[in-house]
């Protein structure tokens, strides 16, 4: 791509409402000494602060805990056993979290630490709980710093790299842009360290088998990922309508450099996060249950409103919070499909009531909507 194209794509970061940034171990930790690259992290914190001042939401997915911890435990170089990795993570994570807290709070930013395992993004109930916590933190202005919970994850139930974890987080939060800060500036047709004829790939519209064949192995002595994990992350992000950028992050102010048009590889989705989410909802082959609504609620949905308890008249079947349900009008015709914010039992208890009565009836404060408009797709009615 030309310098102008790089500048145009770089603006994706400044235009995005919600940005996930993955920071690789090789950037945070010096491979020889095992010490934190504090000056670099200070520059990243300044980039995040600048984005926050623009009103953007930023989520950091940070590697580095194991790389930091192994030095303090005097573990030998080379591949660690699982229990050694877990021990190193336990020691390193507290140091990593403290560094982020200290540097981001220097910009008057509140930092939150979140440790996730594979089940937190793959199992429905845990996924919803994790998403709810992260959305609440973002709404309160905090900067979540996420890492895999390596102290408890085993080989069978772990991601093993933060590229795919970052993509799942971007998918979970409907992020507009995911940045993978790495020790390489993007995708090449072959390994540029081996093949002098390797050509740089600046833009990818589809992750085809030919693109996947370009991936090599792990490029860093302290990291666990490689280009193949970044391409797996790109598939997830693009499917969720999220732009993904692979950029060499070794320079100070790495996010500012991307905005300024530094060379990197951009993976371009075919839709927006909301459109991708709604496409997934509409494509659900077998909704878990159905919700009946009155004519007033049908009219409200057509005006782009959410489904509130007052408009619900009945429930059919069993469904849990987060399940896809069919929404049917007074004549029994399906008018919409969406993700329920409550189980069928809870919907049956609050249907026909005002939003202000939900907490009194259920004994807890949930969402105001039975189905939020962002989680709803109109089928046999046209939005007014």
Residue frames relative to the residue before (quaternion, step in Angstrom):
aa qw qx qy qz dx dy dz
X 1.0000 0.0000 0.0000 0.0000 0.00 0.00 0.00
X 0.5282 -0.6248 0.4743 0.3250 3.56 -1.22 0.52
X 0.6712 -0.4715 0.3698 0.4364 3.57 -1.29 0.20
X 0.6281 0.5324 -0.3359 0.4574 3.59 1.07 -0.72
X 0.6407 0.5141 -0.3255 0.4682 3.58 0.99 -0.81
X 0.6339 0.5288 -0.3270 0.4600 3.57 1.00 -0.83
X 0.6500 0.5152 -0.3048 0.4682 3.57 1.02 -0.83
X 0.6531 0.5125 -0.3138 0.4609 3.58 0.97 -0.86
X 0.6920 0.4527 -0.2846 0.4850 3.58 0.87 -0.92
X 0.6050 0.5709 -0.3498 0.4308 3.58 1.09 -0.68
X 0.6065 0.5673 -0.3510 0.4326 3.57 1.15 -0.58
X 0.4751 0.6750 -0.4383 0.3558 3.58 1.26 -0.26
X 0.6259 0.5375 -0.3403 0.4511 3.57 1.08 -0.68
X 0.7088 0.4586 -0.2741 0.4606 3.58 0.82 -0.96
X 0.6839 0.4855 -0.2833 0.4651 3.60 1.14 -0.58
X 0.5829 0.6169 -0.3683 0.3795 3.57 1.18 -0.50
X 0.4236 -0.6861 0.5320 0.2586 3.56 -1.07 0.76
X 0.8016 0.1159 -0.0190 0.5862 3.57 0.99 -0.86
X 0.0333 -0.8191 0.5705 -0.0500 3.58 -0.62 1.19
X 0.1768 -0.7462 0.6338 0.1010 3.55 -1.01 0.93
X 0.0910 -0.7931 0.6019 0.0198 3.58 -0.86 0.99
X 0.1605 -0.7784 0.6018 0.0782 3.56 -0.74 1.11
X 0.1612 -0.7928 0.5858 0.0477 3.55 -0.80 1.09
X 0.3247 -0.7849 0.5030 0.1594 3.57 -0.65 1.13
X 0.6451 -0.5518 0.3767 0.3708 3.55 -1.21 0.57
X 0.6462 0.5515 -0.3268 0.4141 3.57 0.98 -0.85
X 0.6500 0.5015 -0.3133 0.4773 3.59 1.20 -0.46
X 0.7203 0.4688 -0.2436 0.4495 3.56 0.99 -0.86
X 0.8045 0.2409 -0.0777 0.5374 3.55 0.99 -0.85
X 0.4215 -0.6927 0.5286 0.2511 3.56 -0.89 0.98
X 0.4743 -0.7226 0.4264 0.2665 3.56 -0.64 1.15
X 0.7033 0.4730 -0.2755 0.4536 3.62 1.00 -0.74
X 0.7892 0.3406 -0.1753 0.4800 3.57 0.78 -0.99
X 0.3631 -0.7366 0.4891 0.2938 3.57 1.15 -0.62
X 0.5148 0.6433 -0.4119 0.3891 3.58 1.29 0.17
X 0.5809 -0.5757 0.4554 0.3517 3.55 -1.26 0.50
X 0.3720 -0.6968 0.5666 0.2345 3.58 -1.02 0.84
X 0.1515 -0.8643 0.4735 0.0759 3.53 0.44 1.27
X 0.6478 0.5248 -0.3396 0.4354 3.62 0.88 -0.84
X 0.6446 0.5073 -0.3243 0.4712 3.58 1.01 -0.79
X 0.6668 0.5034 -0.3096 0.4539 3.58 0.90 -0.92
X 0.5967 0.5557 -0.3578 0.4551 3.59 1.09 -0.64
X 0.6664 0.4932 -0.3056 0.4682 3.59 0.97 -0.82
X 0.6218 0.5198 -0.3413 0.4760 3.60 1.06 -0.69
X 0.6338 0.5301 -0.3272 0.4585 3.59 0.97 -0.84
X 0.6400 0.5145 -0.3246 0.4694 3.59 1.03 -0.74
X 0.6238 0.5278 -0.3339 0.4698 3.60 1.06 -0.74
X 0.6579 0.5062 -0.3059 0.4662 3.57 0.93 -0.92
X 0.6446 0.5239 -0.3220 0.4543 3.60 0.95 -0.85
X 0.6444 0.5186 -0.3212 0.4610 3.57 0.99 -0.81
X 0.6548 0.5030 -0.3083 0.4724 3.58 0.99 -0.79
X 0.6412 0.5230 -0.3258 0.4574 3.57 0.98 -0.79
X 0.6365 0.5292 -0.3275 0.4556 3.58 1.03 -0.75
X 0.6433 0.4994 -0.3176 0.4857 3.58 1.19 -0.48
X 0.5741 -0.6124 0.3692 0.3987 3.57 1.27 -0.05
X 0.4952 0.6648 -0.4312 0.3562 3.59 1.22 0.27
X 0.3677 -0.6846 0.5807 0.2427 3.53 -1.29 0.44
X 0.0828 -0.8122 0.5774 -0.0022 3.58 -0.81 1.02
X 0.0798 -0.7635 0.6404 0.0220 3.55 -0.98 0.96
X 0.1939 -0.7800 0.5873 0.0954 3.57 -0.86 0.99
X 0.1044 -0.7404 0.6607 0.0658 3.56 -0.96 0.93
X 0.0307 -0.8736 0.4814 -0.0639 3.54 -0.15 1.32
X 0.2738 -0.7031 0.6356 0.1633 3.51 -0.99 0.95
X 0.4904 0.7213 -0.4362 0.2212 3.56 -1.28 -0.27
X 0.5405 0.6513 -0.4146 0.3344 3.61 1.13 -0.45
X 0.6846 0.4727 -0.2960 0.4693 3.59 0.84 -0.93
X 0.6510 0.5265 -0.3144 0.4474 3.57 0.95 -0.90
X 0.6657 0.4805 -0.2986 0.4867 3.60 1.05 -0.73
X 0.7055 0.5060 -0.2722 0.4149 3.55 0.86 -0.98
X 0.6272 0.5671 -0.3598 0.3944 3.57 0.98 -0.74
X 0.6173 0.5362 -0.3578 0.4510 3.62 1.07 -0.60
X 0.6830 0.4893 -0.2958 0.4546 3.58 0.93 -0.91
X 0.7025 0.4201 -0.2636 0.5104 3.59 1.17 -0.49
X 0.3876 -0.7528 0.4502 0.2836 3.57 1.37 0.03
X 0.2574 0.7666 -0.5413 0.2305 3.58 0.97 0.89
X 0.5385 -0.6484 0.4346 0.3174 3.55 -1.00 0.84
X 0.5827 -0.5725 0.4429 0.3696 3.55 -1.23 0.47
X 0.5995 0.5470 -0.4234 0.4026 3.55 -1.22 0.45
X 0.7337 -0.4234 0.3026 0.4369 3.54 -1.33 -0.05
X 0.3101 -0.7605 0.5476 0.1597 3.56 -0.89 0.97
X 0.4913 -0.5952 0.5350 0.3437 3.54 -1.25 0.48
X 0.6831 -0.5053 0.3264 0.4142 3.59 -1.19 0.54
X 0.6953 0.4706 -0.2933 0.4572 3.60 0.82 -0.94
X 0.6164 0.5240 -0.3484 0.4734 3.60 1.13 -0.56
X 0.6306 0.5229 -0.3272 0.4711 3.60 1.03 -0.78
X 0.6550 0.5120 -0.3115 0.4602 3.56 0.97 -0.84
X 0.6548 0.5006 -0.3105 0.4736 3.57 0.98 -0.79
X 0.6507 0.5115 -0.3121 0.4665 3.58 0.98 -0.86
X 0.6374 0.5286 -0.3254 0.4566 3.57 1.01 -0.79
X 0.6408 0.5377 -0.3254 0.4409 3.58 0.97 -0.85
X 0.6908 0.4571 -0.2695 0.4912 3.57 1.03 -0.80
X 0.7266 0.4724 -0.2475 0.4331 3.55 0.88 -0.97
X 0.6104 0.5968 -0.3629 0.3735 3.58 1.02 -0.74
X 0.6581 0.5076 -0.3246 0.4515 3.59 0.94 -0.80
X 0.6504 0.5007 -0.3143 0.4770 3.60 1.06 -0.69
X 0.6450 0.5182 -0.3170 0.4637 3.56 1.01 -0.81
X 0.6617 0.5040 -0.3049 0.4639 3.59 0.91 -0.91
X 0.6432 0.5247 -0.3264 0.4522 3.58 0.97 -0.82
X 0.6415 0.5278 -0.3276 0.4501 3.60 0.98 -0.82
X 0.6591 0.4900 -0.3093 0.4794 3.59 0.91 -0.87
X 0.6450 0.5275 -0.3247 0.4476 3.57 0.91 -0.89
X 0.6863 0.5027 -0.2898 0.4386 3.56 0.80 -1.01
X 0.7365 0.4413 -0.2444 0.4507 3.57 0.80 -1.01
X 0.6908 0.4549 -0.2932 0.4794 3.62 0.95 -0.75
X 0.6350 0.5090 -0.3434 0.4688 3.59 1.04 -0.63
X 0.5439 0.5994 -0.3928 0.4366 3.58 1.25 -0.32
X 0.6955 0.3830 -0.2430 0.5573 3.58 1.32 -0.37
X 0.5111 -0.6737 0.3851 0.3697 3.58 1.31 0.40
X 0.4567 0.6508 -0.4672 0.3867 3.54 1.01 0.87
X 0.3708 -0.7151 0.5516 0.2164 3.56 -1.00 0.87
X 0.1933 -0.7963 0.5688 0.0705 3.56 -0.84 1.02
X 0.0906 -0.7746 0.6241 0.0477 3.56 -1.08 0.80
X 0.2593 -0.7611 0.5746 0.1524 3.56 -0.96 0.85
X 0.0245 -0.7813 0.6233 -0.0210 3.56 -0.89 1.01
X 0.1044 -0.7730 0.6239 0.0490 3.58 -0.83 1.02
X 0.0915 -0.8200 0.5650 -0.0019 3.57 -0.65 1.15
X 0.2013 -0.7246 0.6387 0.1626 3.53 -1.30 0.45
X 0.7352 -0.4203 0.2899 0.4459 3.56 -1.28 0.21
X 0.6683 0.5300 -0.3068 0.4224 3.57 0.94 -0.87
X 0.6041 0.5822 -0.3596 0.4083 3.58 1.14 -0.53
X 0.7394 0.3414 -0.2274 0.5339 3.60 1.18 -0.36
X 0.7139 0.4540 -0.2597 0.4656 3.60 1.20 -0.34
X 0.7052 0.4032 -0.2625 0.5207 3.62 1.10 -0.59
X 0.5686 -0.6916 0.3266 0.3030 3.52 -0.61 1.24
X 0.7078 0.4621 -0.2860 0.4513 3.61 0.70 -1.03
X 0.6717 0.4789 -0.3007 0.4786 3.59 0.92 -0.85
X 0.5913 0.5683 -0.3467 0.4552 3.56 1.12 -0.70
X 0.6840 0.4860 -0.2816 0.4654 3.56 0.88 -0.97
X 0.6468 0.5132 -0.3219 0.4633 3.58 1.01 -0.79
X 0.6567 0.5020 -0.3086 0.4707 3.58 0.97 -0.88
X 0.6567 0.5082 -0.3089 0.4637 3.58 0.94 -0.87
X 0.6518 0.5207 -0.3201 0.4489 3.57 0.96 -0.82
X 0.6512 0.5111 -0.3122 0.4660 3.57 0.99 -0.85
X 0.6842 0.4891 -0.2904 0.4565 3.58 0.87 -0.95
X 0.6487 0.5081 -0.3233 0.4652 3.59 0.95 -0.81
X 0.6398 0.5164 -0.3275 0.4655 3.58 1.03 -0.74
X 0.6381 0.5237 -0.3222 0.4635 3.59 0.95 -0.84
X 0.6686 0.4958 -0.2997 0.4662 3.58 0.94 -0.91
X 0.6543 0.5149 -0.3185 0.4531 3.59 0.97 -0.80
X 0.6929 0.4487 -0.2620 0.4999 3.57 1.20 -0.54
X 0.5995 -0.6313 0.3302 0.3647 3.57 1.28 0.21
X 0.4831 0.6794 -0.4354 0.3397 3.60 1.23 0.14
X 0.3433 -0.6855 0.5963 0.2381 3.55 -1.35 0.32
X 0.2304 -0.7808 0.5627 0.1438 3.64 -0.34 1.15
X 0.1296 -0.7439 0.6505 0.0817 3.55 -1.07 0.83
X 0.1019 -0.8414 0.5303 -0.0231 3.55 -0.40 1.31
X 0.0630 0.7561 -0.6509 0.0234 3.52 -1.16 0.71
X 0.5486 -0.5608 0.4759 0.3975 3.56 -1.23 0.30
X 0.4495 -0.6882 0.4995 0.2733 3.56 -1.03 0.80
X 0.1031 -0.8609 0.4975 0.0274 3.55 0.41 1.28
X 0.5782 0.6015 -0.3882 0.3913 3.60 1.17 -0.33
X 0.7771 0.2885 -0.1712 0.5325 3.63 1.15 -0.42
X 0.5799 0.6016 -0.3852 0.3917 3.62 1.15 -0.46
X 0.2355 -0.7564 0.5944 0.1380 3.56 -1.04 0.82
X 0.7238 -0.4448 0.2931 0.4386 3.57 -1.26 0.23
X 0.6969 0.4892 -0.2780 0.4447 3.58 1.06 -0.73
X 0.7954 0.2697 -0.1279 0.5275 3.61 1.11 -0.57
X 0.5857 0.5595 -0.3947 0.4338 3.57 0.89 0.87
X 0.5584 -0.5789 0.4754 0.3565 3.50 -1.29 0.41
X 0.2689 -0.7857 0.5126 0.2181 3.55 0.85 -0.97
X 0.7750 0.0720 -0.0784 0.6230 3.58 1.26 -0.18
X 0.4513 -0.7140 0.4731 0.2504 3.55 -1.14 0.61
X 0.4513 0.6636 -0.4761 0.3597 3.62 1.20 0.05
X 0.7207 0.4194 -0.2453 0.4945 3.56 0.80 -1.02
X 0.5945 0.5440 -0.3684 0.4636 3.59 1.07 -0.62
X 0.6509 0.5134 -0.3157 0.4616 3.60 0.93 -0.86
X 0.6488 0.5128 -0.3197 0.4625 3.58 1.01 -0.78
X 0.6422 0.5074 -0.3231 0.4752 3.59 1.02 -0.76
X 0.6300 0.5164 -0.3320 0.4757 3.58 1.04 -0.73
X 0.6423 0.5130 -0.3197 0.4712 3.60 0.97 -0.84
X 0.6464 0.5096 -0.3062 0.4783 3.57 1.02 -0.82
X 0.6545 0.5383 -0.2989 0.4388 3.57 0.92 -0.97
X 0.7820 0.3479 -0.1546 0.4935 3.57 0.96 -0.94
X 0.3941 -0.7292 0.4683 0.3060 3.61 1.30 0.12
X 0.1399 0.8166 -0.5410 0.1446 3.57 0.90 0.97
X 0.4718 -0.6815 0.4910 0.2680 3.55 -1.18 0.62
X 0.8133 0.0814 0.0150 0.5760 3.57 1.08 -0.73
X 0.0999 -0.7639 0.6360 0.0442 3.55 -1.07 0.87
X 0.1224 -0.7889 0.6012 0.0353 3.57 -0.80 1.07
X 0.1465 -0.7634 0.6247 0.0742 3.57 -0.83 1.04
X 0.1532 -0.7838 0.5985 0.0625 3.57 -0.33 1.26
X 0.0135 0.8405 -0.5315 0.1046 3.53 -0.45 1.25
X 0.5614 -0.5749 0.4531 0.3860 3.56 -1.30 -0.24
X 0.6779 0.3686 -0.2957 0.5632 3.57 1.28 0.41
X 0.4954 -0.7135 0.4183 0.2655 3.58 -1.03 0.75
X 0.8080 -0.1933 0.1030 0.5470 3.60 1.19 0.13
X 0.6971 -0.4547 0.3671 0.4154 3.53 -1.34 -0.37
X 0.1083 -0.7688 0.6283 0.0499 3.54 -1.10 0.85
X 0.6076 -0.5676 0.4134 0.3710 3.56 -1.22 0.43
X 0.7636 0.0134 -0.0219 0.6451 3.57 1.30 -0.34
X 0.6696 -0.4750 0.3610 0.4424 3.57 -1.26 0.10
X 0.3432 -0.7806 0.4802 0.2056 3.64 -0.39 1.17
X 0.6041 0.5598 -0.3610 0.4374 3.60 1.21 -0.33
X 0.7296 0.3808 -0.2116 0.5272 3.56 1.28 -0.38
X 0.7882 0.2772 -0.1185 0.5366 3.55 0.90 -1.00
X 0.3136 -0.7809 0.5072 0.1860 3.64 -0.39 1.16
X 0.6529 0.5097 -0.3103 0.4665 3.60 1.26 -0.31
X 0.3934 0.7308 -0.4776 0.2882 3.58 1.26 0.03
X 0.2150 -0.7879 0.5702 0.0894 3.56 -0.91 0.98
X 0.4800 -0.6702 0.4958 0.2733 3.53 -1.10 0.81
X 0.2123 -0.7552 0.6099 0.1122 3.59 -1.07 0.84
X 0.2204 -0.8410 0.4851 0.0942 3.58 -0.37 1.23
X 0.8100 0.1001 -0.0318 0.5770 3.58 1.11 -0.60
X 0.0720 -0.7846 0.6157 0.0083 3.57 -1.00 0.91
X 0.2159 -0.7932 0.5605 0.1001 3.56 -0.77 1.07
X 0.7844 0.0674 -0.0234 0.6161 3.57 1.17 -0.62
X 0.3395 -0.7133 0.5706 0.2245 3.58 -0.98 0.83
X 0.0601 -0.8290 0.5546 -0.0400 3.54 0.04 1.39
X 0.6732 -0.4547 0.3622 0.4569 3.63 -1.23 0.11
X 0.6183 0.5430 -0.3476 0.4494 3.59 1.08 -0.65
X 0.6434 0.5019 -0.3154 0.4844 3.57 1.04 -0.79
X 0.6592 0.5175 -0.3106 0.4485 3.59 0.92 -0.90
X 0.6231 0.5577 -0.3363 0.4331 3.58 1.10 -0.68
X 0.6018 0.5777 -0.3547 0.4221 3.60 1.22 -0.37
X 0.5684 0.6345 -0.3800 0.3604 3.60 1.18 -0.47
X 0.2348 -0.7617 0.5894 0.1314 3.52 -1.11 0.78
X 0.6898 -0.4492 0.3492 0.4477 3.57 -1.17 -0.56
X 0.7582 -0.3292 0.2774 0.4897 3.53 -1.31 -0.36
X 0.2877 -0.8093 0.4941 0.1345 3.56 -0.76 1.02
X 0.7511 0.3661 -0.1913 0.5150 3.60 1.21 -0.22
X 0.5051 -0.6548 0.4755 0.2998 3.55 -1.14 0.65
X 0.7469 0.3856 -0.2212 0.4945 3.61 1.12 -0.52
X 0.6619 0.5012 -0.3131 0.4611 3.61 1.20 -0.21
X 0.3948 -0.7200 0.5219 0.2309 3.57 -1.29 0.30
X 0.6673 0.5084 -0.3018 0.4529 3.58 1.22 -0.20
X 0.1421 -0.7488 0.6367 0.1167 3.53 -1.37 0.04
X 0.7366 -0.3866 0.2693 0.4853 3.57 -1.21 -0.18
X 0.6096 0.5599 -0.3741 0.4183 3.60 1.04 -0.61
X 0.6534 0.4875 -0.3281 0.4771 3.61 1.04 -0.65
X 0.6251 0.5307 -0.3366 0.4629 3.59 1.11 -0.61
X 0.6442 0.4934 -0.3260 0.4851 3.59 1.05 -0.68
X 0.6099 0.5247 -0.3515 0.4787 3.60 1.07 -0.65
X 0.6415 0.5119 -0.3135 0.4776 3.57 1.04 -0.78
X 0.6329 0.5413 -0.3290 0.4452 3.57 1.02 -0.81
X 0.6204 0.5413 -0.3411 0.4536 3.60 0.99 -0.78
X 0.6682 0.4993 -0.2965 0.4651 3.57 0.91 -0.95
X 0.6920 0.4916 -0.2837 0.4461 3.57 0.83 -1.03
X 0.6750 0.4923 -0.3049 0.4572 3.59 0.84 -0.95
X 0.6368 0.5291 -0.3281 0.4548 3.58 1.03 -0.73
X 0.6979 0.4347 -0.2567 0.5080 3.56 1.22 -0.52
X 0.5593 -0.6346 0.3798 0.3745 3.60 1.26 0.20
X 0.5351 0.6395 -0.3789 0.4015 3.57 1.26 0.40
X 0.4190 -0.6694 0.5533 0.2649 3.59 -0.98 0.87
X 0.0901 -0.7861 0.6088 0.0569 3.58 -1.08 0.72
X 0.1092 -0.7954 0.5960 0.0169 3.54 -0.95 0.96
X 0.1520 -0.7396 0.6478 0.1010 3.56 -1.02 0.89
X 0.0749 0.8177 -0.5592 0.1146 3.56 -0.59 1.16
X 0.4778 -0.6320 0.5221 0.3159 3.55 -1.15 0.62
X 0.1726 -0.8535 0.4891 0.0498 3.52 -0.47 1.22
X 0.4033 0.7691 -0.4408 0.2268 3.59 1.25 0.01
X 0.6349 0.5214 -0.3332 0.4626 3.59 1.18 -0.44
X 0.5744 -0.5812 0.4402 0.3720 3.55 -1.19 0.46
X 0.8181 0.1652 -0.1889 0.5174 3.56 -1.21 0.69
X 0.0314 0.8669 -0.4967 0.0285 3.59 0.79 1.01
X 0.6575 0.4976 -0.3252 0.4630 3.61 1.04 -0.66
X 0.6197 0.5288 -0.3373 0.4717 3.57 1.04 -0.73
X 0.6322 0.5424 -0.3304 0.4438 3.59 1.02 -0.79
X 0.6362 0.5141 -0.3341 0.4683 3.59 1.02 -0.76
X 0.6430 0.5189 -0.3155 0.4667 3.57 0.96 -0.86
X 0.6876 0.4906 -0.2749 0.4593 3.57 1.06 -0.78
X 0.6186 -0.6076 0.3240 0.3783 3.59 1.28 -0.01
X 0.2817 0.7579 -0.5401 0.2335 3.61 1.12 0.52
X 0.5818 -0.6043 0.4090 0.3593 3.58 -1.10 0.65
X 0.2186 0.7386 -0.6148 0.1693 3.55 -0.94 0.96
X 0.4817 -0.6553 0.4934 0.3084 3.57 -1.26 0.19
X 0.1557 -0.7846 0.5974 0.0569 3.56 -0.89 1.03
X 0.1876 -0.7390 0.6393 0.0999 3.55 -0.99 0.95
X 0.1908 -0.8391 0.5082 0.0348 3.55 -0.47 1.29
X 0.3053 -0.7672 0.5334 0.1834 3.64 -0.61 1.08
X 0.5078 -0.6611 0.4683 0.2930 3.54 -1.27 0.43
X 0.7849 0.1811 -0.1105 0.5822 3.60 1.24 -0.20
X 0.5820 -0.5556 0.4564 0.3799 3.56 -1.36 -0.01
X 0.6762 -0.4926 0.3376 0.4314 3.62 -1.20 0.30
X 0.6742 0.4853 -0.3068 0.4645 3.60 0.89 -0.87
X 0.6490 0.5157 -0.3204 0.4585 3.59 0.96 -0.85
X 0.6532 0.5097 -0.3107 0.4659 3.58 0.98 -0.84
X 0.6430 0.5257 -0.3115 0.4616 3.55 1.01 -0.86
X 0.6926 0.4704 -0.2789 0.4704 3.58 0.90 -0.91
X 0.5975 0.5497 -0.3591 0.4602 3.57 1.12 -0.62
X 0.6417 0.5152 -0.3171 0.4714 3.57 1.03 -0.80
X 0.6505 0.5133 -0.3167 0.4616 3.58 0.95 -0.87
X 0.6781 0.4989 -0.2915 0.4542 3.58 0.87 -0.97
X 0.7032 0.4843 -0.2645 0.4483 3.58 1.09 -0.67
X 0.4070 0.7061 -0.4854 0.3165 3.60 1.23 0.06
X 0.3603 -0.7818 0.4698 0.1959 3.58 -0.52 1.16
X 0.8140 0.1133 -0.0280 0.5690 3.59 0.98 -0.79
X 0.2455 -0.7767 0.5647 0.1323 3.61 -0.08 1.25
X 0.5626 -0.6419 0.4103 0.3211 3.57 -1.05 0.79
X 0.7843 -0.1056 0.1026 0.6027 3.59 1.12 -0.66
X 0.3642 -0.7243 0.5317 0.2451 3.57 -1.23 -0.27
X 0.2354 -0.7383 0.6201 0.1225 3.51 -1.33 0.53
X 0.2524 -0.7658 0.5744 0.1411 3.57 -0.85 0.99
X 0.0789 -0.8062 0.5860 0.0206 3.59 -0.96 0.84
X 0.5065 -0.6517 0.4733 0.3078 3.55 -1.25 0.43
X 0.7279 -0.4457 0.2984 0.4271 3.57 -1.33 0.18
X 0.6248 0.5480 -0.3423 0.4384 3.57 1.04 -0.70
X 0.6576 0.4974 -0.3061 0.4758 3.56 1.02 -0.78
X 0.5988 0.5497 -0.3573 0.4600 3.60 1.07 -0.71
X 0.6600 0.5059 -0.2953 0.4705 3.56 0.96 -0.91
X 0.6447 0.5230 -0.3189 0.4573 3.60 1.02 -0.82
X 0.6419 0.5138 -0.3268 0.4660 3.58 0.98 -0.82
X 0.6423 0.5306 -0.3176 0.4527 3.57 1.01 -0.80
X 0.6814 0.4541 -0.2767 0.5029 3.60 1.19 -0.48
X 0.6074 -0.6008 0.3402 0.3929 3.57 1.26 0.27
X 0.4673 0.6843 -0.4408 0.3450 3.58 1.21 0.35
X 0.5392 -0.5820 0.4951 0.3542 3.55 -1.35 0.23
X 0.4969 -0.6268 0.4972 0.3361 3.57 -1.27 0.27
X 0.1553 -0.8049 0.5712 0.0415 3.57 -0.60 1.21
X 0.6707 -0.5165 0.3376 0.4116 3.63 -1.15 0.44
X 0.6109 0.6030 -0.3582 0.3672 3.60 0.99 -0.81
X 0.7307 0.4487 -0.2450 0.4524 3.59 1.04 -0.67
X 0.5661 0.6086 -0.3804 0.4056 3.59 1.27 -0.11
X 0.1808 -0.8141 0.5480 0.0656 3.56 -0.92 0.95
X 0.8110 -0.0369 0.0486 0.5819 3.62 1.15 -0.51
X 0.1898 -0.7317 0.6319 0.1713 3.54 -1.36 0.21
X 0.1130 -0.7745 0.6198 0.0571 3.56 -1.17 0.66
X 0.8007 0.2450 -0.1991 0.5091 3.57 -0.87 0.95
X 0.4869 -0.6481 0.5049 0.2967 3.52 -1.36 0.05
X 0.1444 0.7747 -0.6072 0.1015 3.56 -0.91 0.90
X 0.3308 -0.7322 0.5692 0.1745 3.52 -1.26 0.60
X 0.6754 -0.4432 0.3788 0.4515 3.54 -1.30 0.15
X 0.7787 0.3057 -0.2492 0.4879 3.55 -0.87 1.01
X 0.5579 0.5931 -0.4014 0.4194 3.60 1.23 -0.20
X 0.4674 -0.6429 0.5239 0.3060 3.54 -1.23 0.49
X 0.0685 -0.8052 0.5891 -0.0001 3.57 -0.86 1.01
X 0.4287 -0.6523 0.5622 0.2730 3.52 -1.29 0.51
X 0.1942 -0.7758 0.5935 0.0907 3.58 -0.93 0.93
X 0.0691 -0.8388 0.5392 -0.0307 3.57 -0.53 1.21
X 0.4661 -0.6911 0.4935 0.2481 3.52 -1.09 0.85
X 0.7620 -0.3818 0.2576 0.4553 3.60 -1.30 -0.04
X 0.6984 0.4606 -0.2712 0.4759 3.60 1.13 -0.60
X 0.5805 -0.6215 0.3593 0.3842 3.59 1.27 0.10
X 0.5270 0.6277 -0.4101 0.4000 3.58 1.29 0.00
X 0.4617 -0.6784 0.4946 0.2864 3.59 -0.91 0.89
X 0.1327 -0.8191 0.5568 0.0379 3.57 -0.64 1.14
X 0.8013 0.0178 0.0136 0.5979 3.57 1.21 -0.43
X 0.1821 -0.7417 0.6312 0.1354 3.51 -1.36 0.16
X 0.1307 0.8218 -0.5432 0.1120 3.57 -0.90 0.81
X 0.5394 -0.5980 0.4844 0.3418 3.54 -1.38 0.06
X 0.3734 -0.7589 0.4957 0.1974 3.56 -0.61 1.17
X 0.3523 -0.7324 0.5481 0.1976 3.54 -1.06 0.81
X 0.7560 0.2541 -0.1525 0.5837 3.58 1.34 -0.16
X 0.5541 -0.5776 0.4753 0.3654 3.57 -1.28 0.33
X 0.6735 -0.4881 0.3529 0.4285 3.57 -1.26 0.26
X 0.6264 0.5379 -0.3445 0.4467 3.61 1.01 -0.75
X 0.6878 0.4763 -0.2878 0.4661 3.57 0.89 -0.91
X 0.6236 0.5290 -0.3428 0.4624 3.60 1.01 -0.75
X 0.6447 0.5284 -0.3214 0.4493 3.59 0.97 -0.85
X 0.6817 0.4956 -0.2897 0.4535 3.59 1.06 -0.68
X 0.7802 0.3360 -0.1845 0.4942 3.61 1.02 -0.69
X 0.4460 0.6990 -0.4726 0.2985 3.63 1.19 -0.09
X 0.7877 0.2847 -0.2523 0.4845 3.51 -1.08 0.88
X 0.6417 0.5344 -0.3235 0.4451 3.58 1.23 -0.18
X 0.5692 -0.5713 0.4628 0.3679 3.53 -1.33 0.23
X 0.6487 -0.5381 0.3774 0.3837 3.55 -1.22 0.58
X 0.6432 0.5523 -0.3214 0.4220 3.59 0.99 -0.82
X 0.6685 0.5167 -0.2981 0.4441 3.60 1.20 -0.41
X 0.4423 0.7360 -0.4427 0.2581 3.60 1.23 -0.29
X 0.6966 0.4793 -0.2907 0.4478 3.57 0.76 -1.01
X 0.6421 0.5298 -0.3264 0.4478 3.59 0.98 -0.81
X 0.7008 0.4713 -0.2708 0.4620 3.59 0.96 -0.87
X 0.7805 0.3649 -0.1808 0.4744 3.58 0.81 -1.01
X 0.4415 -0.7059 0.4559 0.3146 3.58 1.14 -0.49
X 0.7480 0.2167 -0.1893 0.5980 3.57 1.26 0.20
X 0.4362 -0.6897 0.5151 0.2622 3.54 -1.24 0.47
X 0.0457 -0.7960 0.6034 -0.0109 3.55 -0.47 1.22
X 0.7542 -0.3211 0.2645 0.5081 3.55 -1.14 -0.60
X 0.5565 -0.6020 0.4520 0.3515 3.57 -1.22 0.45
X 0.7450 0.3988 -0.1999 0.4959 3.56 1.14 -0.63
X 0.4807 -0.6104 0.5393 0.3249 3.54 -1.21 0.55
X 0.7586 -0.0291 0.0277 0.6504 3.56 1.06 -0.87
X 0.3306 -0.7488 0.5400 0.1960 3.59 -0.65 1.08
X 0.6094 -0.6006 0.3814 0.3500 3.57 -1.07 0.73
X 0.6236 0.5314 -0.3462 0.4571 3.61 1.15 -0.52
X 0.7154 0.3934 -0.2297 0.5297 3.57 1.27 -0.39
X 0.6395 0.5407 -0.2857 0.4658 3.57 1.26 0.35
X 0.1125 -0.7839 0.6091 0.0429 3.58 -1.02 0.86
X 0.3433 -0.7297 0.5542 0.2061 3.58 -0.84 0.99
X 0.1965 -0.8124 0.5420 0.0876 3.58 -0.92 0.89
X 0.8401 0.0992 -0.0244 0.5327 3.59 0.59 -1.09
X 0.6457 0.3901 -0.3524 0.5539 3.55 1.20 0.62
X 0.3712 -0.7223 0.5448 0.2090 3.55 -1.18 0.59
X 0.4657 -0.6801 0.4894 0.2849 3.56 -0.89 0.95
X 0.3897 -0.7436 0.5011 0.2099 3.55 -0.86 1.03
